[in-house]
Amino acid sequence: MRRYTVREHRYEYGSPMERLQELENKLEDGYLLEAPCKIGDTAYAVCEDLDVDGEFELYEYEVKGICLKKDGWCVLDDSGDLFEVLSEDALLDRKAAENLLLDRRMSV
């Protein structure tokens, strides 16, 4: 990844405020996407327990990759499993993931 000095940045993009405005316009127009997390973040998934039928467990993992599919974001864990991101809160917040786990257990 190339890093720019302030002088190069001004030459290529104009002022920093102009660059921020350009990025904001791209975000509003849908040309720039904001990922739900970054590589290395700790994330959580509520998964069905394969040993006990109908039981769910909380899985904590380090995000190793992020991809965008037609129907939303997915994150890759260190074992190569893909998890769909249903909610940013449940993905990055342990308490929200625990609440989701309780909801799943009560609905069974």
N, C-alpha and C positions, 0 to 999 in steps of 0.2 A: 504494500500500500504506500503510495507516494504522499509525503507530507509537504505542505506548502508553507513558505514563509509568508509573513504579512505582506511583504512587497509583491510576491508572486500572486498572492490571493487577490490583491487589489487590481493587479494588471489583468488577471484572467476573468474576474467576476465583477469588478467595480467595487463599491464599498461593501463592508460586511452587512450593512442593513439591506442593500440591494440583494445580496445573496440569500439572506433570511427571507426576504419577501418572495424571491423566486422559489425557494423550498416550500414556503407556506402555500403558494399558489399551486404547486405540483401536488401537495398533500390534499388540498381542497378539491382539485380536479381529478383525483384518483390515479395520478401517475406515480406517486410516491407512497409506498406502503410502510407502515410502522409495525415491526415484528412484535409479538406479544412478550418476548423475553430475549435474552442474549445467550450466546454460547457460554457455558460454564455456570449458569444460574442453577439453583436447586429448584426442582419442580416436583409436583405431586400428581399422582393419578389414582383414581379409585377403580380397582380392577376386580373382576370376579375371581374368587378363590377356586383354583382348579381342583384342589383336594376336597373341598366341601361344596356340594351342590347348592346353589342359591345364596352362598355367602360371599361377602365382599371384603376386600382388604385395601389398606392404604399403601401405596408404593411410592417411595421417595427416590429420586434419581437426579443425576447431573445432566443437563442439556448438552448434547454433543452435536446436534444439528437442528436446523429449522427449515421447513419446506412449506410452500403454499400450494394447496390442492384446489381444485375447482370449488369445493364446498367449505374451505377454511384452512386454517393453519394446522400443521402437525409438527411435533418435536420428536427428535430421535434421542434415545437414551444410550448409555455406554454399551449395552448388549445388542444394539441394533434394532430394538423394537420401536415402532412408530406409535405415538399417542396423538389422537385428535384433540385439539384445544377447544373444549366446549365453553370454557369461561376463563378469562385471564385470572380472576380471583382464585378459582379452584386450582389453577395451574401453579401459581406462584405463592399463594398464601396457605400455609399449613392449616390454620384454623378454618378457613373456608373449605379446604379439602376434607377436613375431619367432619364438618357439618354435612357436606355432600355424602360422605360415607354413612353417617347416621341416617340421613334421609333414605339412602338406598337400602340400608338394613331394615328400616321400618316399613318400607313398601313391599318387602318380600313376604 
